[in-house]
Amino acid sequence: MKKKYIVFFIICLALSSGCDKFLDTKPTDFVSSEFTTAGQLTTALTGVYEILGNTTLYGDTWPYWLNVCSDIEYTNTGQLNTVNYIYSPADVQITGFWRTLYTGIYRANVLLASTDNPDIDQAVRDRTKGEALFLRGYYYFLLVSNFGPVPVYLSPNPSIANVNVPRTSIKDVYDQILADMTTAEPLVPDVSSTGQTGDGVIHGGHISKSAVQGILARVCLTMAGYPLNDESKYADALEWGLKVVNSGKHSLNPDYKQIFINYAQDLYDIKESIWEVEFYGNATGGYQEYGYYAGTRAGIRSTDPEIGQCGGIVLATKRLFDYFEQDAASPAIIKPSFDIRRDWNIAPFTYVGVPGVVTPNTDLWRRNTGKWRRIYELVLPKHPQVSPQNVPILRYADVLLMVAEAQNHVTGPADAAPYVNEVRKRGYGMMYGNVVKAIRVTAGGSGYTSAPTVTLSGGGGGGATAVATVAEGMVTDIQVTNPGSLTTAGPYYTSSPTVLISGGGGTGATATAVITTATDADLTLDKLASKEAMLAVIKQERAKELCFEGIRRSDLIRWGNFVADMHEYIAEATANGAAPGIIAGAQNVQSRSLLFPIPTYDLSLNKALTQNPGY
């Protein structure tokens, strides 16, 4: 987080710790919560936010150790540990995750106990209270959705006389989360309408009303699914999601790639990225908070320090690749997709050597995630193991797909389709107009000894590029490398541009360009035939849009068939050429994998805690 000040208060690491003898007086091992200035409240609130970037949360553990293995992604480290569903109550990553979340809750409780000081401006107190309540609710959400029933603490001063606090039921924990977040919603500021700080929230590093509403939609969708299966929450999820949509303050970035370039370059687009974890620095200098996941673990393999070193240990499964629609008319062995998200999210190349040379990767089971690309980072020198790239918690595309899912359940697929189609249109680059969809070779020519240059002109648009493939002296294929200028203003194509083929030592090759039409990305009628058909589409769209963002495992669990889904994936993957190492993690999934184990250390301190089944 780009905060220029240090959090001055020190907190107790584990709320379940304490002493059951010695003391019968008020504990003195907690820093006073009697803040007397607006600045002190702001500093304390920074400490509540700081939890998000901790390496045991979004800095590494959540996106990598706890979520890297699903039906659409895996890691190739070969280690039989947390990443592959081999959990134990003594697991370091799970223990750290648990403790960090309770640390955040404790910090929030300390702050909430001091927001009633009348000497501090009411507006400052209200905003601070709202943000602290929301963050406490979010930390409890991560706990209950991953550990099941958990102890609930709402005071900064746990009882010294009774350290044995039992687990609160899942429903009651969710009720507390809803209470915290709904109380917070009117207290936090709205998204800025002018881009100025005084007018509201201007970037996703701070909580806005939209962030609260969007996360409430996520919480309610989770409650509607496993294990509570409270179907009444679909309507609540729809209501909260539509508040974000109908606010008019959010829209999709017309260029999907630019979302992640922004994260790499510390650029903000709160219309798209509603809530994100901020990282900064390269492990040198003063205050900084860098991550180990985006770009360094999850990125395109590279040993070149100028490009940015990356182990490339997070890979896409072929199932994810196959989710993207392909150009059936293409002569290529690996056919291109009209959906530009595919080759951005699933890198078709790696960097080999120093300097790094772009080298095609044709193994569809072993392609790196390309979503986080270090080549765009601006902080120099680039550290070999950490990255300053921000990580999203909530994007507008996620809100649209949540609205679609809830709407489908409440009223059916016809009402859900527009929200899915909006996400798909952006995926095809068609938010504001038509782009170049494909280029068809009409004559191969002769005498080509190298790939000729392909130039596109006219048609009312601009920015489209393409590359040719040559075999036996002829141009055999031309693939689009950029469909056009993907900005709000365009320009977009109103007719097919002219294709000029020059150079390469040959002559006579010709080709025609095909542009998209307004409905190319829209769902076909068979996808609207039933609620079940639409839900299947939404599940795939969430995979295509949100892959590698730490969401898939949670989605699979709340949809209610996690174990069966992962076993079905194993059979499919095996039948389609997946090596044993690719499905190693999935093979460890069993009923106990629905929840993490309660950490051994906390069980030893809190005698009222009980262990989850199977551990």
LINZI-V319714 format. One line per field, one symbol per residue. ss: DSSP state (~ for helix, > for strand, _ for the rest). phi: phi as a letter, one per 40 degrees, with the letter a starting at -180 (. if undefined). psi: psi as a letter, one per 30 degrees, with the letter a starting at -180 (. if undefined). A space follows every 10 residues. Layout:
BEGIN
ss: ???
phi: ???
psi: ???
END
This chain:
BEGIN
ss: __________ __________ __________ _______~~~ ~~~~~~~~~~ ~~~_______ ~~~~~_____ __>>>_____ _~~~______ _~~~~~~~~~ ~~~~~~~~~~ ~~________ _~~~~~~~~~ ~~~~~~~~~~ ~~~~~~~__> __________ _______>_~ ~~~~~~~~~~ ~~~~~_____ >_____~~~_ >_______~~ ~~~~~~~~~~ ~~~~______ __~~~~~~~~ ~~~~~~____ _____~~~~~ ~~~~______ __>>>>>__> ________>_ >__>___>__ _>_______> ___>>>_~~~ ~~~__>____ ______>___ ~~~~~>__>> >>____>>>> ______>>>_ ___~~~____ ______>___ >>>>>~~~~~ ~~~~~~~~~~ __~~~~~~~~ ~~~~~~~___ ___>_>>>>> >>>>>>____ __>>>>>___ ____>>>>>> >__>>>>>>> >>________ __>____>>> >>____>>>> >>>>>_____ ____~~~~__ ~~~~~~~~~~ ~~~~~~____ _~~~~~~~__ _~~~~~~~~~ ~~~~~____~ ~~~__~~~__ ~~~~_____~ ~~~~~_____ _____
phi: .cbcbccccb bccbcccibb agbbbccbcb cdbccbbccc cccccdcccd ddcdccbcca cccbcbbcba cbaabbcgcc adcbgcbacc dcccccddcc cccccccccd cccbcbcccb dccccccccc cccccccccc cccccbbgdb cbbbbcbdcc cbccbcccdd cccccccccc ccccdccccc cccbgbdcci cbaccbcbdc cccccccccc ccccbcccfc ccccccdccc cccccccgcb acccbdccdc cdccbfbbac ccccaaccba hbgbgcdaab bbccgbccic dabcccchca cfcbbcccdc dccccbcccc ccccccbccc cccccbccab cbgbccbcbd bccccbcccb cbbcdccbcb ccccbbaccc bcbabcccdc cccccccccc bhccccddcc ccccccccgb cbicbccabb cbacgagcba cccbbbaggg bagcbabbbb afgbcbabbc baciccbdcg cbcbacccbb bbgggbagcb abcbbcbdbd ccccdccbca cccccccccc cccccbdgbg bcdccccccg bdcccccccd cccccbgccd ccbdcdccca dcccbcccdd dccccbcccb ccdgb
psi: kikglkkfkk lkejfflakg aekglkkggk kkgikfleee eeeeeeeeef eefkfgcffe eefdefgfja ffllkgfgki aefhgjllfg keeeeeeeee efeeeeeeee effgggjffk keeeeeeeee eeeeeeeeee eeeefffbkl kkkgkfilke fjfjjlkkle eeeeeeeeee eeeeefflll kkffgkeffa kflgflklee eeeeeeeeee eeefakfehj fffeeeeeee efeeeffgfk lkkfjeefef eeefghkkif eejeklkklk lhglabkljl lfdjeeejak kkgjfeekkk fhgklklfee effkkljffk fkejklkfjf fefeejkgll kkljlkkjjk jfjffhklkg ejjfffkfkk lkkfflkgkl kkekleeeee eeeeeeeeee fleeffeeee eeeeeeeggg egaklkelkk kfkfalgkfl klkkkklagf alfkllklkk khgljfkkkk fjfajilefb klkflklkkk klagfalfkl lkkklllfge fkkleffgfl eeeeeeeeee eeeeegkggh feeeeeeffg heeeeeeeee eeeefggkle fegeeeffka efffllkkke eeefejffkl llkf.
END
